[in-house]
Amino acid sequence: MVSFKAALSLVLLAGTTSAFTVTPRHHAAGATSSSSLCMGWGPDPIWSGSVVEDTQIGNLSKECVVVNLEVPPETAQEFTIPGQYVQLRPDEETKPIFLAIASPPEAENARFEFLIKKTDDNTWLTEGSATNLEISQVLGGGFPVKEEFDSLKYDFPCQNVLLFAAGSGISPIRSAIESGELETTGARTARLYYGARTEDDLCFVDRFPLWEKNGVEVVPVLSQPSESWQGRTGYVQNALEEDGVPVPRNTGALMCGMKGMTEAVTDILTKAGTFEGRILTNF
C-alpha cells in the first residue's frame, strides 16, 4: 500500500490552484448587549460585537469555509481550553449558530478562526452577506485533557492519544493539536483518524505536515474515494477496528463528528479496555 505521505502529496498538488480569499474591512462592531435567550446548551448567551476579517474556501469541494473573526479581548481571554465553542448571529431576529473554535487558545490574540460547513441556515455567514456579527461569551468545558490524560486518576498518565473527526468536526481537534496540550512532541504518541467522503472534502490539508512534524500521525479515511486515492477507505470506526487500540488502559481519545461515528468508536474503545472517562467529546 502506498504511504500516507504519497497520498497526501496528491491532495496538496490538487489544491494549489484553488486558493480564494475575500477580505472585507470594517470598523469594529457596536457595544455589547445581553439577552435572555436560552438555547439549552448551557448558560444564556451574553452578546458582544465582532467583525468578520476574512472568509476563505475551507476545502476543494467548497462545501466548507474558514472564517476569521475579530472578537473582543475579554472574549479571547475566556477561551482557555480546546473544544470550547461560541454562538454567533447577525442580529437579534436570527437564530444563533453554535461553532467550535478551530484556532488554539491564545489570550493575547483577539481573533477566532472557525471551519463551517455550508447549510441553508448559515448563508449569512458562509456567503459573506453579514460582516458585523454578535458573538456570545465562550461556552462549554472543552476537552478536559489535563484532568483526564495527565492526572493519576487511571493508574498513570495517558501515553497514547487517538483523535477522531469527521467532516468539519476536525475544527476542535485542530485546536487541540495546535494548542500543545496533547504533549505529542515527547514520549506520548498520537494518531488522528479523519473521515470524509472524498479527497476534496478534506479540510486543513495544508496543516497535515505540521501536525505530523509535531507528533500526530494523520490517517485520512475516505468513504467515497476517487480511483486515484491511495490511502485508507471506508469509515473512521472501520479503520480503528482494523488497526486495534494500542495499550487500551493507557489510551485516551478525543472525538468530534456525527453520532454514528462517535458511538461506534466509543464502543470499540471501551470494549478494548479504554477507560470511559478518557474518551472525550467537546459537546
C-alpha positions in Angstrom: 0.0 0.0 0.0 1.2 3.5 -0.8 2.2 5.6 2.2 0.0 8.3 3.6 2.6 10.9 2.6 2.3 9.9 -1.0 -1.4 10.1 -0.9 -1.3 13.4 0.8 1.0 14.8 -1.8 -1.7 14.2 -4.4 -4.2 16.2 -2.4 -1.8 19.1 -1.8 -1.0 19.2 -5.5 -4.7 19.3 -6.4 -5.3 22.1 -4.1 -2.6 24.5 -5.2 -4.8 26.2 -7.9 -7.9 26.7 -5.8 -7.0 29.4 -3.3 -9.6 32.1 -2.9 -10.0 34.8 -0.3 -12.5 37.6 0.3 -11.3 40.2 2.7 -13.8 42.8 3.9 -12.6 45.7 6.0 -14.9 47.3 8.5 -14.8 49.2 11.8 -15.3 47.3 15.0 -18.9 46.4 15.8 -21.0 48.2 18.3 -21.3 47.9 22.1 -22.0 44.8 24.0 -25.5 43.6 24.7 -27.2 40.8 26.6 -30.1 38.5 26.0 -32.2 36.1 28.0 -32.4 33.7 25.1 -31.6 30.1 26.2 -30.7 27.5 23.6 -30.5 24.6 26.1 -26.7 24.3 25.7 -25.5 26.0 28.8 -26.0 29.5 30.2 -27.8 32.2 28.4 -25.6 34.0 25.9 -24.2 37.4 26.6 -23.7 39.1 23.3 -20.8 41.3 22.2 -19.9 42.8 18.8 -17.5 41.1 16.4 -16.3 41.6 12.9 -15.6 39.2 10.1 -12.0 39.8 9.0 -11.9 37.4 6.0 -13.6 34.3 4.6 -11.7 31.6 2.7 -12.7 28.4 1.0 -12.3 25.5 3.5 -11.8 22.6 1.1 -11.6 21.8 -2.6 -15.2 20.8 -2.7 -16.1 24.3 -1.5 -18.6 22.8 0.9 -16.8 24.4 3.9 -15.5 27.8 4.6 -12.9 29.2 7.0 -14.0 32.4 8.7 -11.6 34.6 10.8 -13.4 36.8 13.3 -12.2 39.8 15.3 -13.5 39.3 18.8 -13.4 41.5 22.0 -10.2 41.0 24.0 -12.3 39.7 27.0 -13.9 37.1 24.8 -10.4 35.9 23.6 -9.3 35.6 27.3 -12.3 33.4 28.1 -11.1 30.8 25.5 -8.8 28.6 27.6 -9.5 25.0 26.6 -9.6 23.5 23.1 -13.1 22.2 22.2 -14.9 25.3 23.6 -17.5 27.0 21.4 -19.5 30.2 20.9 -22.8 31.2 19.5 -22.9 33.6 16.5 -25.7 35.6 15.0 -26.0 38.6 12.6 -28.9 40.2 14.6 -31.5 39.6 17.3 -34.0 38.2 14.8 -31.8 35.4 13.5 -31.4 32.1 15.3 -27.8 31.7 16.6 -25.5 29.0 15.3 -23.1 27.0 17.6 -19.5 26.9 16.4 -16.5 25.2 17.9 -13.4 27.4 17.7 -10.8 25.9 15.3 -7.8 28.1 16.3 -5.9 27.2 19.5 -6.4 29.3 22.7 -4.3 32.5 22.7 -5.4 35.0 25.3 -3.5 37.9 23.6 -4.9 37.1 20.1 -8.4 38.7 19.8 -9.1 36.6 16.7 -11.0 33.3 16.4 -11.0 31.0 13.4 -13.9 28.8 12.5 -14.4 26.0 10.0 -18.1 26.0 8.9 -20.0 23.5 6.7 -22.4 25.4 4.4 -26.1 24.9 5.1 -29.2 26.8 4.4 -29.2 28.2 8.0 -25.8 29.8 7.8 -25.6 31.5 4.4 -25.5 34.9 6.2 -22.0 33.9 7.4 -20.7 31.4 4.8 -21.6 33.6 1.8 -20.4 36.8 3.4 -23.6 38.7 3.5 -23.1 39.7 7.2 -19.8 41.1 8.4 -20.8 42.8 11.7 -21.9 40.0 14.0 -22.9 39.3 17.6 -20.8 36.7 19.5 -21.6 35.1 22.8 -19.2 34.5 25.6 -17.1 31.4 25.2 -19.1 28.3 26.3 -18.5 24.7 27.3 -15.8 22.9 29.1 -13.9 21.8 26.0 -11.7 18.7 26.1 -10.6 18.2 29.7 -7.2 16.8 28.6 -5.2 17.8 31.6 -7.7 16.4 34.1 -8.3 13.1 32.3 -5.0 12.4 30.4 -2.3 13.9 32.6 -3.5 13.0 36.1 -3.2 9.8 38.0 -6.9 9.1 38.1 -6.4 6.0 35.9 -3.3 4.1 37.1 -0.9 6.5 35.4 -0.9 9.4 32.8 -2.0 8.6 29.3 0.7 7.7 26.8 -1.3 7.1 23.7 -3.8 9.6 22.2 -6.3 8.7 19.5 -8.1 11.5 17.7 -11.3 11.1 15.7 -13.0 13.6 13.4 -15.4 13.6 10.5 -16.0 16.5 8.1 -16.0 19.9 9.8 -15.6 18.1 13.1 -11.9 18.4 12.5 -12.3 22.0 13.8 -11.9 21.5 17.6 -9.5 18.6 17.0 -7.2 21.1 15.2 -7.5 23.4 18.2 -6.4 20.6 20.5 -3.5 19.6 18.3 -2.1 23.1 17.8 -2.6 24.1 21.5 0.2 21.8 22.6 -2.0 20.4 25.4 -1.7 16.9 23.9 2.1 17.0 24.5 2.7 14.9 21.4 6.3 16.1 20.9 7.5 13.9 23.8 7.1 10.2 24.6 3.3 10.4 24.1 2.1 9.0 20.7 -0.9 10.4 18.8 -2.9 9.3 15.7 -5.7 11.2 14.0 -8.3 9.3 12.1 -10.1 11.9 9.9 -13.1 10.8 7.9 -14.5 12.5 4.8 -16.3 11.5 1.6 -13.7 12.4 -1.0 -10.2 13.9 -1.2 -11.9 17.3 -2.0 -13.9 17.2 1.2 -10.8 17.1 3.5 -10.2 20.3 5.4 -6.9 21.8 6.7 -4.9 19.5 4.4 -2.1 22.2 4.3 -1.7 21.7 8.0 -1.3 17.9 8.0 2.5 18.1 7.5 2.8 20.5 10.5 0.7 18.1 12.7 2.9 15.1 11.7 6.0 17.1 12.4 4.6 17.7 15.9 4.0 14.0 16.6 0.5 13.4 15.3 0.1 10.7 12.6 -2.6 11.7 10.2 -4.8 9.0 8.8 -7.4 10.3 6.3 -10.2 7.8 5.7 -12.5 8.3 2.7 -15.9 6.7 2.2 -16.2 7.7 -1.5 -12.7 8.0 -2.8 -11.6 8.6 -6.4 -9.9 5.8 -8.3 -6.6 7.6 -7.8 -6.8 7.7 -3.9 -4.1 5.5 -2.4 -4.9 5.9 1.3 -7.4 4.3 3.7 -11.0 3.8 2.7 -14.3 3.2 4.5 -15.2 4.9 7.7 -13.2 6.1 10.7 -14.6 3.3 13.0 -13.6 0.7 10.5 -10.1 1.9 10.3 -9.8 1.9 14.1 -11.2 -1.7 14.2 -8.6 -2.8 11.6 -5.7 -1.2 13.5 -6.8 -2.0 17.0 -6.3 0.0 20.2 -2.6 0.2 21.4 -2.4 -0.4 25.2 -6.1 0.4 25.8 -5.8 1.1 29.5 -3.1 3.7 28.7 -5.0 5.3 25.8 -7.1 8.4 25.7 -9.3 9.7 22.9 -10.8 13.0 21.6 -13.8 12.9 19.2 -15.9 15.3 17.2 -18.3 14.1 14.4 -21.6 12.6 13.7 -23.4 10.5 16.3 -22.9 7.2 14.5 -19.2 7.6 14.3 -18.7 8.7 17.9 -20.9 5.9 19.3 -19.1 3.2 17.2 -15.7 4.5 18.2 -16.7 4.7 21.8 -17.9 1.1 21.7 -14.7 -0.2 20.2 -12.5 1.7 22.7 -14.5 0.6 25.8 -14.7 -3.0 24.7 -10.9 -2.9 24.2 -10.4 -1.7 27.7 -10.0 2.1 27.4 -11.3 4.0 30.5 -14.6 5.6 29.6 -13.5 8.8 31.4 -10.7 9.2 28.9 -13.0 9.2 25.9 -13.6 12.9 25.5 -16.1 14.9 23.4 -16.4 18.7 23.3 -20.2 18.9 23.4 
